[in-house]
Amino acid sequence: MTAPVPAKILRHFLIGLLLACLLPLTAAAQEPAPDPLLRQALKDAFADSDSFDDRFDAEVWLTDMSGRTARYVDDELERIEILRTLHAEARRVELPPSLLMGLMHTESLFDRFAVSVVGAQGLMQIMPFWKKEIGREQDNLMNIQTNIRYGSTILKHYLERSKGNLTEALARYNGSYGKTWYPEKVFKNQKRYME
């Protein structure tokens, strides 16, 4: 029969064992291992950002805006996809990316699954009737590219209809034509994303 281990020795042994187990966890928490898929996706995003003048501009803008929107979109890959798409669409419709970001911030806080009380959907809060209007009822308004394509095209249309008056175009976009509270909110949020 063996003698019982004194409580003091047992306690020191358990504390040492616990510390030995926690030490690797603490080191891992301080410096997370890089995710190779995320690293490649970011490289691809920077390399394949044809709406930018060059790769350096893409990297600077995407990194800056990713940091500014991280609190709204946790998933880094989704955040980069939103930003790349937004930048490309802004360039396509000849509007500043900061304006589309201000609108998106106002409409959904960058939540691609947002649905309003009146049924508007996605990042730019598109009303589903637009799908029927253009004969594309199969479109998924929660899809990042689809939603941003609709939203930027609709805003550009209203801007042309308003003869370049952005305040009026934003009010039309929101369905608050004749009022300025909504455009003022978008302009305020746009300032968050100005370079």
C-alpha positions as CSV (number, residue, x, y, z in Angstrom):
1,M,0.0,0.0,0.0
2,T,1.4,3.4,-0.9
3,A,1.3,6.4,1.3
4,P,-1.2,9.2,0.3
5,V,0.2,12.2,-1.5
6,P,0.2,15.3,0.7
7,A,-2.4,17.9,-0.3
8,K,0.2,20.6,-0.7
9,I,2.3,18.5,-3.2
10,L,-0.9,17.5,-5.1
11,R,-2.0,21.1,-5.3
12,H,1.4,22.2,-6.7
13,F,1.3,19.4,-9.2
14,L,-2.2,20.3,-10.4
15,I,-1.3,24.0,-10.7
16,G,1.8,23.1,-12.8
17,L,-0.3,20.8,-15.0
18,L,-2.9,23.5,-15.5
19,L,-0.2,26.1,-16.4
20,A,1.4,23.7,-18.8
21,C,-2.0,23.2,-20.5
22,L,-2.8,26.9,-20.6
23,L,0.5,28.2,-21.9
24,P,0.0,27.0,-25.5
25,L,-3.5,28.5,-25.4
26,T,-2.3,31.9,-24.3
27,A,0.4,31.9,-27.0
28,A,-2.2,31.0,-29.6
29,A,-4.5,33.7,-28.4
30,Q,-1.8,36.3,-28.8
31,E,-0.8,35.4,-32.3
32,P,-3.4,33.5,-34.3
33,A,-2.1,31.2,-37.0
34,P,-2.7,32.7,-40.4
35,D,-5.5,31.0,-42.3
36,P,-4.0,30.0,-45.7
37,L,-7.4,30.2,-47.5
38,L,-7.9,33.7,-46.2
39,R,-4.4,34.8,-47.1
40,Q,-5.0,33.5,-50.7
41,A,-8.4,35.1,-50.9
42,L,-6.9,38.5,-49.9
43,K,-4.1,38.1,-52.4
44,D,-6.6,37.3,-55.1
45,A,-8.8,40.2,-54.1
46,F,-5.9,42.6,-54.4
47,A,-4.6,41.1,-57.6
48,D,-8.0,40.7,-59.2
49,S,-9.4,44.2,-58.4
50,D,-9.7,45.5,-61.9
51,S,-11.8,48.5,-60.8
52,F,-8.6,49.9,-59.3
53,D,-5.9,51.7,-61.1
54,D,-3.2,49.3,-59.8
55,R,-2.6,46.6,-57.3
56,F,-1.2,49.0,-54.7
57,D,-4.3,51.2,-54.8
58,A,-6.5,48.1,-54.4
59,E,-4.5,46.9,-51.4
60,V,-4.5,50.3,-49.7
61,W,-8.2,51.0,-50.2
62,L,-9.4,47.4,-49.4
63,T,-7.3,47.3,-46.2
64,D,-8.5,50.8,-45.1
65,M,-12.2,50.1,-45.8
66,S,-12.0,46.6,-44.4
67,G,-10.8,48.1,-41.1
68,R,-13.6,50.6,-41.1
69,T,-16.3,48.0,-41.7
70,A,-14.9,45.2,-39.6
71,R,-17.3,46.0,-36.7
72,Y,-20.3,45.4,-39.0
73,V,-19.1,42.4,-41.0
74,D,-17.2,39.8,-38.9
75,D,-16.3,37.5,-41.8
76,E,-13.2,38.8,-43.5
77,L,-13.8,37.1,-46.8
78,E,-17.4,38.4,-47.0
79,R,-16.2,41.9,-46.1
80,I,-13.6,41.9,-48.9
81,E,-16.2,40.6,-51.3
82,I,-18.6,43.4,-50.4
83,L,-15.9,46.0,-50.8
84,R,-14.5,44.7,-54.1
85,T,-18.0,44.5,-55.5
86,L,-19.0,47.9,-54.2
87,H,-15.9,49.5,-55.6
88,A,-16.4,47.9,-59.1
89,E,-20.1,48.9,-59.1
90,A,-19.2,52.5,-58.0
91,R,-16.8,52.8,-60.9
92,R,-19.3,51.2,-63.3
93,V,-22.0,53.8,-62.5
94,E,-19.4,56.6,-62.0
95,L,-20.2,57.3,-58.4
96,P,-17.8,57.6,-55.5
97,P,-17.4,54.4,-53.5
98,S,-17.8,56.4,-50.3
99,L,-21.3,57.4,-51.4
100,L,-22.4,53.7,-51.9
101,M,-20.8,52.8,-48.6
102,G,-22.7,55.7,-46.9
103,L,-25.9,54.4,-48.5
104,M,-25.2,50.8,-47.5
105,H,-24.3,51.9,-44.0
106,T,-27.6,53.8,-43.7
107,E,-29.7,51.0,-45.3
108,S,-28.4,47.9,-43.6
109,L,-25.2,48.5,-41.6
110,F,-23.6,46.1,-44.2
111,D,-25.9,43.2,-43.3
112,R,-26.4,41.2,-46.5
113,F,-29.4,39.4,-44.9
114,A,-31.2,42.5,-43.7
115,V,-34.9,42.7,-44.4
116,S,-36.9,45.8,-43.7
117,V,-40.5,46.0,-42.3
118,V,-41.7,46.8,-45.9
119,G,-39.7,43.9,-47.4
120,A,-36.6,45.6,-48.8
121,Q,-33.7,43.1,-48.9
122,G,-30.0,42.9,-48.5
123,L,-27.1,45.3,-48.3
124,M,-28.7,48.1,-50.3
125,Q,-32.3,47.3,-49.3
126,I,-33.8,46.5,-52.7
127,M,-37.5,46.0,-53.0
128,P,-38.3,42.6,-54.5
129,F,-40.7,44.0,-57.1
130,W,-37.7,45.2,-59.1
131,K,-36.9,41.6,-60.0
132,K,-40.3,41.2,-61.7
133,E,-40.0,44.6,-63.3
134,I,-36.8,43.6,-65.2
135,G,-37.8,40.0,-65.8
136,R,-35.3,38.4,-63.4
137,E,-37.5,36.8,-60.8
138,Q,-34.9,34.2,-60.0
139,D,-32.4,36.7,-58.7
140,N,-31.4,36.4,-55.1
141,L,-31.3,39.8,-53.5
142,M,-29.3,38.5,-50.6
143,N,-26.4,37.8,-53.0
144,I,-23.7,40.4,-52.6
145,Q,-23.1,41.1,-56.3
146,T,-26.7,41.0,-57.3
147,N,-27.8,43.4,-54.5
148,I,-25.1,45.9,-55.1
149,R,-25.6,45.8,-58.8
150,Y,-29.3,46.5,-58.3
151,G,-28.7,49.3,-55.7
152,S,-26.0,51.1,-57.7
153,T,-28.0,50.9,-60.9
154,I,-31.2,52.2,-59.2
155,L,-29.3,55.1,-57.5
156,K,-27.6,56.0,-60.9
157,H,-31.0,56.0,-62.6
158,Y,-32.5,58.3,-59.9
159,L,-29.5,60.6,-60.2
160,E,-30.0,60.9,-64.0
161,R,-33.8,61.4,-63.4
162,S,-33.0,64.1,-60.9
163,K,-30.7,65.9,-63.4
164,G,-27.6,65.3,-61.1
165,N,-29.3,66.4,-57.9
166,L,-27.9,63.9,-55.5
167,T,-30.1,64.9,-52.6
168,E,-33.2,64.4,-54.7
169,A,-31.9,61.1,-56.1
170,L,-31.2,59.7,-52.6
171,A,-34.7,60.8,-51.5
172,R,-36.2,58.9,-54.5
173,Y,-34.1,55.9,-53.6
174,N,-35.5,55.8,-50.1
175,G,-39.1,56.7,-51.2
176,S,-39.0,59.9,-49.3
177,Y,-39.0,62.3,-52.3
178,G,-39.3,65.9,-51.3
179,K,-37.7,65.4,-47.9
180,T,-34.0,65.8,-46.9
181,W,-33.7,63.7,-43.7
182,Y,-32.6,60.6,-45.6
183,P,-30.1,62.2,-47.9
184,E,-28.6,64.0,-44.9
185,K,-28.2,60.7,-43.1
186,V,-26.5,59.1,-46.1
187,F,-24.1,62.1,-46.5
188,K,-23.2,61.9,-42.8
189,N,-22.5,58.2,-43.1
190,Q,-20.6,58.8,-46.4
191,K,-18.0,60.9,-44.4
192,R,-17.1,57.7,-42.5
193,Y,-15.7,56.2,-45.7
194,M,-14.0,59.1,-47.4
195,E,-10.4,58.6,-48.1
